[in-house]
Amino acid sequence: MVNTTRPMNIDVTSALTRAQSQFSGLNPKEPGQWPLLPKALAWLGAGLLALVLGWVLLVSGAADALEAERNLEPGLKDDFRAKLGQAVNLSELRKQKQQVQEYVTQLERQLPGKAEMDALLSDINQAGIGRGLQFELFRPGQVEIKDYYAVLPITVRVTGRFHDIGAFTADVANLSRIVTLHNLAITPAKDPAGTLTMDAVARTYRYLDGAELAEVRKAREAEAKNKAPRK
């Protein structure tokens, strides 16, 4: 039987010697002149380096984007649940909206317009006279413009008996238009009849017409523009 182990070792050794000889004396400035084996290994190393860099740059960016999307998931789920609940109760919410709108309309009807303010002031005055009270002061103040309505404060001082003053305040509260009393102060009057004097500020409200609403919006926009930081 012929032994082939030694020739194989000789061939492997010579092959390694030839391969090693290809790496000796390489000029790094002229890689194009390198033998085949060093050139192939150089290309393989460059490809692996490019693959690793691409993996780091692309995959790490994708991982960051994935993590950001995962962080958004809980909020999106909560938003979905909330909107799902609204969709399920949509008909009931529409009924509630209609009820609120009707209530707001009812309240708006209790607010006089600009042309009806004189009649309302007369109603307040007549409510006091009807209870036998003596008006010592009835002075409308400066109108306060709010976002959707205006407030007219009226300084009032009336003199009369205790029960008549109480009935007057109840009559004011029961007017068809909204009137509220503030800063009430009741003191004994300086007369022998035992009457009382009540000082108060009656506040009545009216809705703004279209032109007034436009002026309010314009003033709000100008105020917001002035408060905005300048670049």
C-alpha positions as CSV (number, residue, x, y, z in Angstrom):
1,M,0.0,0.0,0.0
2,V,1.4,3.4,-1.0
3,N,1.6,6.1,1.7
4,T,0.4,9.5,0.3
5,T,0.7,11.5,3.5
6,R,4.2,12.9,2.9
7,P,3.5,14.3,-0.6
8,M,0.3,15.9,0.6
9,N,2.3,17.6,3.4
10,I,4.8,18.7,0.9
11,D,2.1,20.2,-1.4
12,V,0.4,22.1,1.5
13,T,3.7,23.4,2.8
14,S,4.7,24.6,-0.7
15,A,1.3,26.2,-1.2
16,L,1.6,28.1,2.1
17,T,5.1,29.1,1.2
18,R,3.9,30.5,-2.2
19,A,0.9,32.3,-0.5
20,Q,3.2,33.8,2.1
21,S,5.6,35.0,-0.6
22,Q,2.8,37.0,-2.2
23,F,2.5,39.2,0.9
24,S,6.2,40.0,1.0
25,G,7.4,43.3,-0.4
26,L,3.9,44.8,-1.0
27,N,3.9,48.5,-1.8
28,P,0.9,50.1,-0.1
29,K,0.9,52.9,-2.5
30,E,0.3,50.6,-5.5
31,P,-2.3,48.1,-4.4
32,G,-3.2,47.5,-8.1
33,Q,0.2,45.8,-8.6
34,W,-0.3,43.4,-5.7
35,P,-0.6,39.7,-6.4
36,L,-4.0,38.0,-6.6
37,L,-4.2,36.7,-3.1
38,P,-3.4,40.0,-1.2
39,K,-5.6,41.9,-3.6
40,A,-8.5,39.5,-3.0
41,L,-8.1,39.7,0.8
42,A,-7.9,43.5,0.5
43,W,-11.2,43.6,-1.4
44,L,-12.8,41.2,1.1
45,G,-11.6,43.4,4.0
46,A,-13.0,46.5,2.3
47,G,-16.3,44.8,1.7
48,L,-16.6,43.6,5.2
49,L,-15.7,47.1,6.5
50,A,-18.3,48.7,4.3
51,L,-20.9,46.1,5.4
52,V,-20.2,46.8,9.1
53,L,-20.4,50.6,8.6
54,G,-23.6,50.3,6.7
55,W,-25.0,48.0,9.3
56,V,-24.1,50.4,12.1
57,L,-25.4,53.5,10.3
58,L,-28.6,52.1,8.8
59,V,-29.6,49.7,11.5
60,S,-28.9,52.0,14.4
61,G,-31.0,54.8,12.8
62,A,-33.8,52.3,12.1
63,A,-33.5,51.1,15.7
64,D,-33.9,54.7,17.0
65,A,-36.9,55.3,14.8
66,L,-38.4,52.0,15.9
67,E,-37.9,52.9,19.5
68,A,-39.5,56.3,18.9
69,E,-42.6,54.7,17.3
70,R,-42.8,52.2,20.2
71,N,-42.8,55.2,22.6
72,L,-45.8,56.7,20.7
73,E,-47.7,53.5,20.9
74,P,-49.2,53.9,24.4
75,G,-50.4,57.4,23.7
76,L,-52.0,56.3,20.4
77,K,-53.7,53.4,22.1
78,D,-55.2,55.8,24.7
79,D,-56.3,58.2,22.0
80,F,-57.9,55.3,20.1
81,R,-59.8,54.2,23.2
82,A,-61.0,57.7,23.9
83,K,-62.2,58.2,20.3
84,L,-63.8,54.7,20.3
85,G,-65.7,55.6,23.4
86,Q,-66.9,58.8,21.8
87,A,-67.9,56.9,18.7
88,V,-69.9,54.4,20.7
89,N,-71.6,57.3,22.6
90,L,-71.9,59.6,19.6
91,S,-75.7,59.7,19.6
92,E,-75.8,60.4,23.3
93,L,-73.2,63.1,22.9
94,R,-75.2,64.7,20.2
95,K,-78.2,64.8,22.4
96,Q,-76.2,66.4,25.2
97,K,-74.8,69.0,22.8
98,Q,-78.3,69.8,21.6
99,Q,-79.4,70.2,25.3
100,V,-76.5,72.4,26.1
101,Q,-77.1,74.5,23.0
102,E,-80.8,74.9,24.0
103,Y,-79.7,75.9,27.5
104,V,-77.2,78.5,26.1
105,T,-79.9,79.9,23.8
106,Q,-82.3,80.2,26.8
107,L,-79.7,82.1,28.8
108,E,-79.0,84.4,25.8
109,R,-82.7,85.2,25.7
110,Q,-82.3,86.5,29.3
111,L,-79.7,88.9,28.2
112,P,-81.1,92.1,26.8
113,G,-79.8,93.7,23.7
114,K,-78.3,97.2,23.5
115,A,-81.7,98.7,22.7
116,E,-83.4,97.0,25.6
117,M,-81.1,98.2,28.4
118,D,-83.1,101.4,29.1
119,A,-86.2,99.2,29.6
120,L,-84.4,97.0,32.0
121,L,-83.1,99.9,34.0
122,S,-86.7,101.1,34.2
123,D,-87.8,97.7,35.4
124,I,-85.3,97.8,38.3
125,N,-86.4,101.3,39.2
126,Q,-90.1,100.3,39.1
127,A,-89.4,97.2,41.3
128,G,-88.1,99.5,44.0
129,I,-90.9,102.0,43.7
130,G,-93.5,99.2,43.7
131,R,-92.3,98.1,47.1
132,G,-92.5,101.6,48.5
133,L,-88.7,102.2,48.6
134,Q,-87.1,105.6,48.2
135,F,-84.2,105.7,45.7
136,E,-81.5,108.0,47.0
137,L,-79.0,106.8,44.3
138,F,-79.4,105.1,41.0
139,R,-76.2,105.6,39.0
140,P,-75.2,103.4,36.0
141,G,-71.4,102.9,35.8
142,Q,-68.9,102.2,33.0
143,V,-69.8,99.3,30.7
144,E,-67.4,96.4,31.0
145,I,-66.9,94.5,27.7
146,K,-66.2,90.8,28.0
147,D,-65.6,88.2,25.3
148,Y,-69.2,87.6,24.4
149,Y,-71.2,89.9,26.6
150,A,-71.2,93.3,28.4
151,V,-71.7,94.1,32.0
152,L,-73.3,97.3,33.3
153,P,-72.8,98.0,37.0
154,I,-75.4,100.2,38.7
155,T,-74.8,101.8,42.1
156,V,-78.0,101.7,44.0
157,R,-79.1,103.2,47.4
158,V,-82.6,102.7,48.6
159,T,-84.4,103.4,51.9
160,G,-87.4,101.6,53.3
161,R,-88.6,99.0,55.7
162,F,-86.7,95.7,56.1
163,H,-89.4,93.5,54.6
164,D,-89.8,95.9,51.6
165,I,-86.0,95.8,50.9
166,G,-86.1,92.0,51.1
167,A,-89.1,91.9,48.7
168,F,-87.3,94.3,46.3
169,T,-84.2,92.0,46.1
170,A,-86.5,89.1,45.4
171,D,-88.2,91.0,42.6
172,V,-84.9,91.9,41.1
173,A,-83.8,88.2,41.2
174,N,-87.1,87.3,39.4
175,L,-86.9,89.7,36.6
176,S,-87.1,88.2,33.1
177,R,-83.6,89.5,32.5
178,I,-80.5,88.6,34.5
179,V,-79.7,91.1,37.2
180,T,-77.4,90.3,40.2
181,L,-76.8,92.2,43.4
182,H,-73.3,92.6,44.8
183,N,-71.7,94.3,47.8
184,L,-74.9,94.6,49.8
185,A,-74.7,96.7,52.9
186,I,-77.8,97.5,55.1
187,T,-77.6,100.2,57.7
188,P,-80.2,102.0,59.9
189,A,-81.5,105.2,58.3
190,K,-81.2,108.5,60.2
191,D,-84.9,108.9,60.9
192,P,-87.3,108.1,63.7
193,A,-89.4,105.7,61.6
194,G,-86.8,102.9,61.9
195,T,-86.3,102.5,58.2
196,L,-83.1,101.0,56.7
197,T,-80.8,102.0,53.9
198,M,-79.4,99.4,51.5
199,D,-76.3,100.1,49.4
200,A,-75.6,97.7,46.6
201,V,-74.2,97.3,43.1
202,A,-76.7,95.8,40.6
203,R,-75.0,94.2,37.7
204,T,-77.0,93.6,34.5
205,Y,-75.8,91.9,31.4
206,R,-76.4,92.2,27.7
207,Y,-75.1,90.3,24.7
208,L,-72.8,92.0,22.2
209,D,-74.1,92.7,18.7
210,G,-72.1,91.7,15.5
211,A,-70.2,95.0,15.3
212,E,-69.2,94.8,19.0
213,L,-68.1,91.2,18.7
214,A,-65.9,92.1,15.7
215,E,-64.3,94.9,17.7
216,V,-63.6,92.6,20.6
217,R,-62.0,90.0,18.3
218,K,-59.9,92.7,16.7
219,A,-58.7,94.0,20.1
220,R,-57.9,90.5,21.3
221,E,-55.8,89.8,18.1
222,A,-54.0,93.1,18.5
223,E,-53.2,92.3,22.1
224,A,-52.0,88.8,21.3
225,K,-49.8,90.3,18.5
226,N,-48.3,92.8,20.9
227,K,-47.5,90.1,23.5
228,A,-45.9,87.8,20.9
229,P,-42.1,87.7,21.2
230,R,-40.4,89.6,18.4
231,K,-37.7,87.7,16.4
